[in-house]
Amino acid sequence: MVPITGGRLSVEREAETPIELVQVAGVSYLGQAGTSHDVVNLSRGLVVFVEVELKSAGEGVRDSSAVS
């Protein structure tokens, strides 16, 4: 994750107590792969972040010639 704006979030995972997360703009962090969760914005404004996923060769690869 790469927070663009930063902000306060609640991360809700199945059958677990929600945790509060404070993102700081420009300070990236690593999440756990395969975790099913919902994220709720607790900030007063817009929260923007970029999520980058690393996949194994062939996993989730599309034929780019088919994309217009």
N, C-alpha and C positions, 0 to 999 in steps of 0.2 A: 504494500500500500504506500502510495505517495500522496500525502495530504497537500492540497493546493491552498485551501483557506484555513484549515484547522477548525476545531469545534468540539463540542461535547456530544457524545453518542451513547446510546444504550444498545448493547449487543445482546440479543435474546437467542439462546440456543435451546433446542428441544430438551425438555426435562431437566433444565438447569436454571439456576437463579440468574437473572440478567446481570451483566456487569457494565459499569460505566467506564467509558474510554474517552480520554482527552487526546485529540489529534493536534499536533503542532505543525503549522504550515512548513513544508519543506523537509520535515523529519520523517523519513521513511521507516517502515517496520515490517516484519514478516508475520504472516498469519499461518495457521495450520491448514494444510491442504485437506480438501474433502469435508470441511466443516459446514453443516447446514445451519444457517442463521438468518435472522432478520436484524436490520440496523434501524434504529429510531433516532432522529435528530433531536437532541435536547437543547440545542443552541437557539438563540433568538433569530439568527440569520441563516443564510444558505451555507451548507457545508459541501465542499467540493473536494473529491479525491480521485486518484487514478489507481485502479487495481490491475496489477500485472500478473498473469498466470504463466508459469513455465510448464510446458507439456512435453511428454516424451515424443520422439520421432514418430510421425504417423498418427498421433493421437489428436483428433479434432481438426485435422488438416483438410482444407477445402481446395478444390481445383480453382485457382485464381482466374483461369481463363473463362470460367462460367459466371464470374461476377462482373456485372456491368457498371 
